[in-house]
Amino acid sequence: MNRGFLLGFLAALFAVVCWGVQLPVAKDAFVAVDPMYMSLFRYCVAVSCLAPLLVAREGLAALSYRGVGRRAIWLGLLGMCLSPMGAFIGMSLSSAEHCVVLGALQPTMAVLAMWVLQRKRPANFTLLCIVAAFSGVVLVVTKGDLRYFTTSGHLVGDLLILGGSACWVVYTAGIGKLQGWSTWRITVLTMIPGTLGTFVATQVMVALGRSHAPDLAALASVGWQLAYLSLVGVTLSMVLWNFGSRHIGVLNSSLLINFMPVVTFSYRALQGHAFHAIELGGAALVVVALIANNVFLRRQYLARARQN
């Protein structure tokens, strides 16, 4: 294992752990700060920290979008605005456990999107893994009671989480096309439009009476959560993830992201939350199905490489 791969692996793994912990931390903080202002606070802090570092490393020219501004702006709005908004607003209506297992479906959503948009039918084994993963998600969110789909107030939240996950899939695929940009530059120049978009969306929600600015007492009551969510969950994790995914490739990145449910469920267990056996079984089914598909795709890739 070369040094670059090892560093990339550790960076991406650390980001996954941070994100797994981030979800229940955010859910607990919603009692004081609503999801819109939570997202806005996080990204304002992250941009304020990362933009000066980018300029110090690469100069003022690094803040130029240079011919790919439209692509970078749209990716920023999808990945840094709509994706976290969908996850946070959805989680405020649902739970951290639902958020993490629904987010874990991102690799399968990417496969299905390629099937629909590019007519690239996945292998039968991949389809089987997708069915198993979706079945596991159903077990987690319904706890075995299918009346959830007609009576649960969580359904709207879970659909918003799915929408946010879809936005992140597009963002992750799109940043690979920003050729010649460093990890720092990709992170900052997609985060800036994402933050501006979040600001506009927050003001719209305030005007509609659906969001309310927190006072200083509310912010102080969840101070450490805000610090974690902004400095670790966004600022550090985004840089590490973009760095790691570029060094270890899409397959390895997808494998690591599948362990987010393990982190979230473990953290919630340490908080004293008692899970139903069917929830744990469903989460395990999701993780095993996604890992099995990752191993299958890896073997296919290696077989094609040997043939060439």
C-alpha positions as CSV (number, residue, x, y, z in Angstrom):
1,M,0.0,0.0,0.0
2,N,1.6,3.3,-1.1
3,R,1.7,6.3,1.1
4,G,-0.8,8.3,-0.9
5,F,-3.4,5.6,-0.8
6,L,-2.9,5.1,3.0
7,L,-3.3,8.8,3.7
8,G,-6.3,9.0,1.4
9,F,-7.9,6.0,3.2
10,L,-7.3,7.4,6.7
11,A,-8.6,10.9,5.6
12,A,-11.8,9.4,4.1
13,L,-12.4,7.1,7.1
14,F,-12.0,10.0,9.5
15,A,-14.6,12.0,7.5
16,V,-17.0,9.1,7.6
17,V,-16.7,8.7,11.4
18,C,-17.2,12.5,11.8
19,W,-20.3,12.4,9.6
20,G,-21.7,9.4,11.5
21,V,-21.4,11.2,14.8
22,Q,-22.6,14.5,13.3
23,L,-26.2,13.3,12.6
24,P,-27.3,12.5,16.2
25,V,-25.3,15.6,17.4
26,A,-27.4,17.8,15.0
27,K,-30.6,16.1,16.0
28,D,-30.0,16.9,19.6
29,A,-29.2,20.5,18.8
30,F,-32.5,21.1,16.9
31,V,-34.2,21.7,20.2
32,A,-32.5,25.1,20.3
33,V,-31.6,26.0,16.7
34,D,-33.8,25.1,13.7
35,P,-32.4,23.1,10.7
36,M,-32.2,26.1,8.4
37,Y,-30.1,28.3,10.7
38,M,-28.1,25.2,11.7
39,S,-27.1,24.7,8.0
40,L,-26.4,28.4,7.5
41,F,-24.2,28.6,10.6
42,R,-22.2,25.6,9.7
43,Y,-21.3,26.7,6.2
44,C,-20.7,30.4,7.1
45,V,-18.1,29.2,9.6
46,A,-16.6,26.7,7.1
47,V,-16.3,29.2,4.3
48,S,-14.8,31.8,6.7
49,C,-12.2,29.3,7.7
50,L,-11.4,27.7,4.4
51,A,-11.4,30.6,2.0
52,P,-8.4,32.4,3.7
53,L,-6.5,29.1,3.8
54,L,-7.1,28.6,0.1
55,V,-5.8,32.0,-0.7
56,A,-2.8,31.5,1.5
57,R,-2.0,28.2,-0.2
58,E,-2.8,29.0,-3.8
59,G,-3.1,32.8,-4.1
60,L,-6.1,35.0,-5.0
61,A,-6.3,33.4,-8.4
62,A,-7.6,30.3,-6.8
63,L,-10.9,32.1,-6.1
64,S,-11.6,32.4,-9.8
65,Y,-14.0,29.9,-11.4
66,R,-12.2,30.2,-14.8
67,G,-14.7,28.9,-17.4
68,V,-16.3,26.2,-15.2
69,G,-18.2,28.6,-12.9
70,R,-21.7,27.4,-14.0
71,R,-20.8,23.7,-13.3
72,A,-19.1,24.6,-9.9
73,I,-22.0,26.8,-8.8
74,W,-24.7,24.2,-9.6
75,L,-22.7,21.5,-7.9
76,G,-22.3,23.8,-4.9
77,L,-26.0,24.5,-4.7
78,L,-26.8,20.7,-4.9
79,G,-24.1,19.4,-2.6
80,M,-23.6,22.2,-0.2
81,C,-27.1,23.7,0.0
82,L,-29.9,21.3,-1.0
83,S,-28.2,18.1,0.2
84,P,-27.6,19.3,3.8
85,M,-30.9,21.1,3.9
86,G,-32.7,18.0,2.9
87,A,-30.8,15.9,5.5
88,F,-31.3,18.4,8.3
89,I,-34.9,19.3,7.7
90,G,-35.8,15.7,7.1
91,M,-34.0,14.6,10.2
92,S,-35.8,17.2,12.3
93,L,-39.0,15.4,11.2
94,S,-37.6,11.9,11.5
95,S,-34.5,10.6,13.3
96,A,-30.7,10.3,13.0
97,E,-31.1,6.5,12.4
98,H,-33.4,7.0,9.5
99,C,-31.1,9.7,8.1
100,V,-28.0,7.5,8.1
101,V,-29.6,4.4,6.6
102,L,-31.3,6.4,3.9
103,G,-28.0,8.2,3.2
104,A,-26.3,4.9,2.9
105,L,-28.4,4.2,-0.2
106,Q,-26.4,6.8,-2.2
107,P,-24.2,4.2,-4.1
108,T,-27.3,2.3,-5.1
109,M,-29.0,5.5,-6.1
110,A,-26.0,6.3,-8.4
111,V,-26.3,2.8,-10.0
112,L,-30.0,3.3,-10.6
113,A,-29.4,6.7,-12.1
114,M,-26.8,5.3,-14.5
115,W,-29.3,2.6,-15.5
116,V,-32.1,5.2,-16.3
117,L,-30.0,8.0,-17.8
118,Q,-27.2,6.0,-19.6
119,R,-29.0,2.7,-20.2
120,K,-26.2,0.9,-18.2
121,R,-28.1,-2.0,-16.7
122,P,-26.3,-3.2,-13.5
123,A,-25.4,-6.9,-13.1
124,N,-27.9,-9.2,-11.5
125,F,-25.8,-9.5,-8.4
126,T,-25.8,-5.7,-8.0
127,L,-29.6,-5.6,-8.5
128,L,-29.9,-8.3,-5.8
129,C,-27.8,-6.2,-3.4
130,I,-29.9,-3.1,-4.2
131,V,-33.1,-5.0,-3.3
132,A,-31.5,-6.2,-0.1
133,A,-30.3,-2.7,0.8
134,F,-33.7,-1.2,0.2
135,S,-35.3,-4.0,2.2
136,G,-33.0,-3.2,5.1
137,V,-34.0,0.4,5.0
138,V,-37.7,-0.5,5.1
139,L,-37.1,-2.6,8.2
140,V,-35.3,0.3,9.9
141,V,-37.8,3.0,9.1
142,T,-40.9,0.9,9.6
143,K,-39.7,-1.3,12.5
144,G,-41.6,-4.0,10.7
145,D,-45.0,-2.2,10.7
146,L,-45.9,-1.3,7.1
147,R,-48.7,1.0,8.4
148,Y,-45.8,3.5,8.7
149,F,-46.3,4.5,5.0
150,T,-49.8,5.7,5.7
151,T,-49.8,6.9,9.3
152,S,-46.2,7.9,10.3
153,G,-45.3,11.6,10.4
154,H,-41.7,10.5,9.6
155,L,-42.5,9.8,6.0
156,V,-42.1,13.4,4.8
157,G,-38.9,13.7,6.6
158,D,-37.5,10.5,5.2
159,L,-38.5,11.6,1.6
160,L,-36.6,14.9,2.2
161,I,-33.6,12.9,3.4
162,L,-33.7,10.8,0.2
163,G,-33.8,14.0,-1.9
164,G,-30.8,15.4,-0.1
165,S,-28.9,12.1,-0.6
166,A,-29.7,12.3,-4.4
167,C,-28.2,15.8,-4.5
168,W,-25.1,14.5,-2.8
169,V,-24.7,11.7,-5.4
170,V,-24.8,14.3,-8.2
171,Y,-22.2,16.5,-6.3
172,T,-19.8,13.6,-5.7
173,A,-20.0,12.5,-9.3
174,G,-19.6,16.1,-10.6
175,I,-16.6,17.2,-8.7
176,G,-14.5,14.7,-10.6
177,K,-15.1,16.8,-13.7
178,L,-13.5,19.9,-12.2
179,Q,-10.1,19.0,-13.7
180,G,-7.0,20.8,-12.5
181,W,-8.5,22.0,-9.3
182,S,-7.0,21.1,-5.9
183,T,-9.1,19.6,-3.1
184,W,-9.1,22.9,-1.3
185,R,-10.3,24.8,-4.3
186,I,-13.1,22.3,-5.1
187,T,-14.3,22.5,-1.5
188,V,-14.2,26.3,-1.2
189,L,-15.6,27.2,-4.7
190,T,-18.5,24.8,-4.3
191,M,-19.1,25.8,-0.7
192,I,-19.4,29.5,-1.5
193,P,-22.5,29.2,-3.8
194,G,-23.9,26.5,-1.4
195,T,-23.6,29.0,1.5
196,L,-25.2,31.8,-0.5
197,G,-28.0,29.5,-1.5
198,T,-28.6,28.4,2.1
199,F,-28.8,32.1,3.1
200,V,-31.4,32.9,0.5
201,A,-33.4,29.7,1.4
202,T,-33.3,30.6,5.1
203,Q,-34.6,34.1,4.5
204,V,-37.4,32.7,2.4
205,M,-38.3,30.3,5.2
206,V,-38.2,33.1,7.7
207,A,-40.6,35.2,5.5
208,L,-42.9,32.3,5.4
209,G,-42.8,31.9,9.1
210,R,-41.3,28.4,8.9
211,S,-37.9,29.3,10.4
212,H,-36.9,31.6,13.3
213,A,-33.5,33.1,14.1
214,P,-32.1,31.8,17.3
215,D,-31.1,34.2,20.1
216,L,-27.7,34.2,21.9
217,A,-29.0,32.1,24.7
218,A,-30.2,29.4,22.3
219,L,-26.8,29.4,20.5
220,A,-24.9,29.2,23.8
221,S,-27.0,26.2,25.0
222,V,-25.8,24.1,22.0
223,G,-22.3,25.7,21.7
224,W,-20.3,22.6,21.5
225,Q,-22.7,21.0,19.1
226,L,-22.4,24.0,16.8
227,A,-18.6,23.9,17.1
228,Y,-18.5,20.3,16.2
229,L,-21.0,20.6,13.3
230,S,-19.3,23.5,11.7
231,L,-15.6,23.0,12.4
232,V,-15.4,19.2,12.3
233,G,-18.6,18.1,10.4
234,V,-18.1,20.5,7.5
235,T,-14.7,22.4,7.6
236,L,-12.4,19.5,8.4
237,S,-14.5,16.6,7.0
238,M,-15.2,18.1,3.6
239,V,-11.5,18.7,3.0
240,L,-10.5,15.2,4.2
241,W,-13.3,13.5,2.1
242,N,-12.4,15.3,-1.1
243,F,-8.7,14.6,-0.5
244,G,-9.4,10.9,0.4
245,S,-11.8,10.1,-2.4
246,R,-9.4,11.5,-5.0
247,H,-6.6,9.3,-3.7
248,I,-8.4,6.0,-3.1
249,G,-11.0,6.1,-5.9
250,V,-14.8,5.8,-6.1
251,L,-15.1,2.1,-5.2
252,N,-13.1,2.5,-2.0
253,S,-14.8,5.7,-1.1
254,S,-18.2,4.0,-1.5
255,L,-17.1,1.2,0.7
256,L,-16.1,3.5,3.5
257,I,-19.3,5.6,3.4
258,N,-21.2,2.3,4.0
259,F,-19.9,2.3,7.5
260,M,-21.7,5.5,8.5
261,P,-24.7,3.6,9.9
262,V,-22.4,1.6,12.2
263,V,-21.0,4.8,13.6
264,T,-24.3,6.5,14.1
265,F,-26.0,3.5,15.7
266,S,-23.0,3.0,18.0
267,Y,-23.1,6.6,19.1
268,R,-26.8,6.5,19.7
269,A,-26.3,3.3,21.7
270,L,-23.7,5.1,23.8
271,Q,-26.3,7.8,24.4
272,G,-28.5,5.2,25.9
273,H,-30.9,4.7,23.0
274,A,-32.4,1.2,22.9
275,F,-32.9,-0.2,19.4
276,H,-35.5,-2.8,18.3
277,A,-33.9,-6.0,17.1
278,I,-35.5,-5.4,13.7
279,E,-33.9,-2.0,13.4
280,L,-30.4,-3.5,14.0
281,G,-31.1,-6.3,11.6
282,G,-32.3,-3.9,8.9
283,A,-29.2,-1.7,9.4
284,A,-26.9,-4.7,9.2
285,L,-28.7,-5.9,6.0
286,V,-28.0,-2.5,4.4
287,V,-24.3,-2.5,5.3
288,V,-23.7,-6.1,4.3
289,A,-25.6,-5.7,1.0
290,L,-23.6,-2.5,0.1
291,I,-20.3,-4.0,1.1
292,A,-21.1,-7.2,-0.9
293,N,-21.8,-5.1,-4.0
294,N,-18.7,-3.1,-3.5
295,V,-16.6,-6.3,-3.4
296,F,-18.4,-7.6,-6.5
297,L,-17.7,-4.4,-8.5
298,R,-14.1,-4.5,-7.3
299,R,-13.6,-8.0,-8.7
300,Q,-15.2,-7.0,-12.0
301,Y,-12.9,-4.0,-12.2
302,L,-9.8,-6.1,-11.5
303,A,-10.9,-8.7,-14.1
304,R,-11.2,-6.0,-16.8
305,A,-7.9,-4.5,-15.8
306,R,-6.1,-7.9,-16.2
307,Q,-7.8,-8.4,-19.6
308,N,-6.4,-5.1,-20.8
